Amino acid sequence: MQRRELNDLLWFIAVAEERSFTRAAAKLGTSQSTLSHTIKQLEQRLGLRLLTRTTRSVSPTEAGERLLSSMAPRIADIEQDIAGLMALREKPSGLVRITISDHAYDWLVWPKLRPVLADYPDIHLEFSIDNGLRNIVEKRFDAGVRLGESLEKDMVAVRIGPDWRLVAVASPTYLAQRGIPESPQDLVHHNCMNHRQGRSGGLYAWEFAKDGRELRVRVEGQLTFNSSLPMVEAAVAGHGIAYVPDDIVTEHLSQGVLVQVLNGWSRSFPGYHLSYPSRRQLSPAMSVVVAALRHHQ
C-alpha cells in the first residue's frame, strides 16, 4: 500500500465517523471539496462505493462499514503506541479525549482537572459533553465518565467520586399553591419536569426507594429537559417539581429558594467512574488524568 492510499483511508475513517464531510474536513484541516474528491478517487481505485451521500447526511455502505470496523481499531492502536512513546519525554504530553455528562463535568471532573492544566502545560484535554452514553472505542475517546451501574465489563473502571442521590425539589411558592406531596404516588397531581434520556431518547421514570421498597413513577408536566441544570432554574422560578442530583441544589436548599420534598424516598446511585479500554496501555498524559480524578475515601 502506498502512503497516499493510507492517507486516503484515514480521511475516509474521519468522514465515516463524523457522518459529515463538513465536520470531517474541519477535523482534518482541509477543504470539503478536496476531501470529497479524495474519497471519490479512493472509491474508484477500490471499485467499491464506501459512502452513501444525501443532501443532509453521509453514511457508510455495507462495504464502508466493513472497512471502517477493520481499519479504525488498527489506527487507534497505532495512535496509542505513538502516545506511549511520549513516556520517553521528560514531561507527559498529548491529547486526552473524554466523553462526559454535564453533571459529572461541572460537579466532579473539571474541578479536579483544572489544576492539571497548570501543572502539565503539554497535556491537552478535550471534553465531549453529552448526557447519552457514547461508544468510547468506536468514537475514539480515551475515556468516558460513567455511573457505577452503567459500566461495561470489558473496560477498566476507576472510581472518581462518591455515591450521590436524586432529590425532589420545588420552590416555596409552588408548594404553597399546589401542596406538598407526601408519597411518590402524589406526584400525579403535580407539575413535574421530565428528563429525556440521551441514549434511549425515552423519558426517565423517577426512581424512589424506602425501607427496601422501590418505586418507578412516570411523571407529567409542562417542561422536558435533557439536562439537570436548567431543571433547577425552572424549579426556582416556580414551574414545578424537579428531580435532580443533590449536589447541584445544596446552595438553593440552604438559601431557602428551593425545598426538598419526599425526603425519605430519595434513592442513592453508585458514584461516577472513569472508564477506558482495558487493552490499551495508558499514555503518560492519561495516567496523569487517572491519578488526578481517582476518588480517595
C-alpha positions, 0 to 999 in steps of 0.5 A, spaced: 500 500 500 502 506 498 502 512 503 497 516 499 492 510 499 493 510 507 492 517 507 486 516 503 483 511 508 484 515 514 480 521 511 475 516 509 475 513 517 474 521 519 468 522 514 465 515 516 465 517 523 463 524 523 457 522 518 459 529 515 464 531 510 463 538 513 465 536 520 470 531 517 474 536 513 474 541 519 477 535 523 482 534 518 484 541 516 482 541 509 477 543 504 470 539 503 471 539 496 478 536 496 476 531 501 470 529 497 474 528 491 479 524 495 474 519 497 471 519 490 478 517 487 479 512 493 472 509 491 474 508 484 481 505 485 477 500 490 471 499 485 467 499 491 462 505 493 464 506 501 459 512 502 452 513 501 451 521 500 444 525 501 443 532 501 443 532 509 447 526 511 453 521 509 453 514 511 457 508 510 455 502 505 455 495 507 462 495 504 464 502 508 462 499 514 466 493 513 472 497 512 471 502 517 470 496 523 477 493 520 481 499 519 479 504 525 481 499 531 488 498 527 489 506 527 487 507 534 492 502 536 497 505 532 495 512 535 496 509 542 503 506 541 505 513 538 502 516 545 506 511 549 512 513 546 511 520 549 513 516 556 520 517 553 519 525 554 521 528 560 514 531 561 507 527 559 504 530 553 498 529 548 491 529 547 486 526 552 479 525 549 473 524 554 466 523 553 462 526 559 455 528 562 454 535 564 453 533 571 459 529 572 463 535 568 461 541 572 460 537 579 466 532 579 471 532 573 473 539 571 474 541 578 479 536 579 482 537 572 483 544 572 489 544 576 492 539 571 492 544 566 497 548 570 501 543 572 502 539 565 502 545 560 503 539 554 497 535 556 491 537 552 484 535 554 478 535 550 471 534 553 465 531 549 459 533 553 453 529 552 448 526 557 447 519 552 452 514 553 457 514 547 461 508 544 468 510 547 472 505 542 468 506 536 468 514 537 475 514 539 475 517 546 480 515 551 475 515 556 468 516 558 465 518 565 460 513 567 455 511 573 457 505 577 451 501 574 452 503 567 459 500 566 461 495 561 465 489 563 470 489 558 473 496 560 477 498 566 473 502 571 476 507 576 472 510 581 472 518 581 467 520 586 462 518 591 455 515 591 450 521 590 442 521 590 436 524 586 432 529 590 425 532 589 425 539 589 420 545 588 420 552 590 416 555 596 411 558 592 409 552 588 408 548 594 404 553 597 399 553 591 399 546 589 401 542 596 406 538 598 406 531 596 407 526 601 408 519 597 411 518 590 404 516 588 402 524 589 406 526 584 400 525 579 397 531 581 403 535 580 407 539 575 413 535 574 419 536 569 421 530 565 428 528 563 429 525 556 434 520 556 440 521 551 441 514 549 434 511 549 431 518 547 425 515 552 423 519 558 426 517 565 421 514 570 423 517 577 426 512 581 424 512 589 426 507 594 424 506 602 425 501 607 427 496 601 421 498 597 422 501 590 418 505 586 418 507 578 413 513 577 412 516 570 411 523 571 407 529 567 408 536 566 409 542 562 417 542 561 422 536 558 429 537 559 435 533 557 439 536 562 439 537 570 441 544 570 436 548 567 431 543 571 433 547 577 432 554 574 425 552 572 424 549 579 426 556 582 422 560 578 416 556 580 414 551 574 414 545 578 417 539 581 424 537 579 428 531 580 435 532 580 442 530 583 443 533 590 449 536 589 447 541 584 441 544 589 445 544 596 446 552 595 438 553 593 436 548 599 440 552 604 438 559 601 431 557 602 429 558 594 428 551 593 425 545 598 426 538 598 420 534 598 419 526 599 425 526 603 425 519 605 424 516 598 430 519 595 434 513 592 442 513 592 446 511 585 453 508 585 458 514 584 461 516 577 467 512 574 472 513 569 472 508 564 477 506 558 479 500 554 482 495 558 487 493 552 490 499 551 496 501 555 495 508 558 499 514 555 503 518 560 498 524 559 492 519 561 495 516 567 496 523 569 488 524 568 487 517 572 491 519 578 488 526 578 480 524 578 481 517 582 476 518 588 480 517 595 475 515 601 
